[in-house]
C-alpha cells in the first residue's frame, strides 16, 4: 500500500513538472512570436525604404494640392487672366493635379508670393528672378525665346512729333515706366541713364534729371501714356508698339524709338525651393512639350510674346545680378 502510495505521489509530481515545463515553453513561444512580429515590421519598413515604398510617399511630399502659377502684368490684368486659363488647365491635365493661374499686382508681389510658397511657379522677368533667387532661393528652370533669341533690349519710346532726338533731350521730361521691379521697364534704363548723366542713385535721377515720373503698372500702359500726352518718354520691352496696333492703328507712326539699352536675358519660368526635384522636372517637360503644340505656344505668345520655351540656368542671369548689385541700395523696391 505504501509502495502504491509512493508510486502515485511520484506520478503526480511528474505531471506537475510537465505542466510547469509546458507553461514556460508557451510563454517563451508567445514572446518569440511578439519579437518575430516586431522584427517582421522593422524588416518590412526597411524593405519598404529599399524598394521605394517609403520613397514614393516622400516624393509626393511638397507637391501642393493646387499648383499656383503667378503672372505679372505686361498688359491689362484681366486680359492676361482670361488668356492664361487654358494654359493652366492644360498644365493641370498633364501633371494630374489642379493648376490655378494668378495675376499679381506687380513683380514684387510675385516675388513675395513665391517666397511664402503661395505661388509655386512664376512667369517672372529677369530682375524679378534675381530678387526671388537672392531672397528665397527661387530657381530658374526655363526661359522665353522671342524672334529666335534668348535676350532682348529695353527701348525708349517718345512721340514722333516731340522733337526729342537723344537721351540728353530727356532732361526735364516726364518718364513713364511700369514699375521699379521691371528689368526692361526700369532697371536697365535707370542704370544706363545714371551712368551716362552721372547720378549716383535712382532717386536722384528721377528727381533731378526728370521733371516727373508716372508708374503705369505695365509696358503697354507706359506707351499709351506717351501716346496720349501724359508722359514724354516710356521705357518698355522691344517692341511694345506691336501690342497696341489693333487698338491704336497709327501707333507705329505716332511713336518712335529713341534708343535701346544693352542686352537683357529673357523672362523666366521659375519655381520655389519647396517643390521636389522630380516634380520640377515634370513641370519642365510639360512646358517644353508645348513647343510642339501650336495652341499652347499661341497662348504663350498672346500673354508675353513667347515664340518658344527653352531650358535656362542661373548663370545666364549673372549680368542682371551684377547690375542689381551695383544699384541695389539706390532703387526702391
Secondary structure, 3 states (H helix, E strand, C coil): CHHHHHHHHHHHHHHHHHHHHHHHHHHHHHHHHHHHHHHHHHHHHHHHHHHCHHHHHHHHCCCCCEEEEEEECCCCHHHHHHHHHHHHHHHHHHHCCEEEEEEECCHHHHHHHHHCCCCCEEEECHHHHHHHHHHHCCEEEEEEEECCECEEEEEEEEECCCCCCCHHHHCCCEEEECCCCCHHHHHHHHHHHHHHHCCCCHHHHHHHHCCEEEECCCHHHHHHHHHCCCCCEEEEECCHHHHCCCCCCCHHHHEEEEEEEEEEECCEEEECCCCCHHHHHHHHHHHHHHHHCHHHHHHHHHHHCCCEEEECCHHHHHHHHHHHHHHCCCCCC
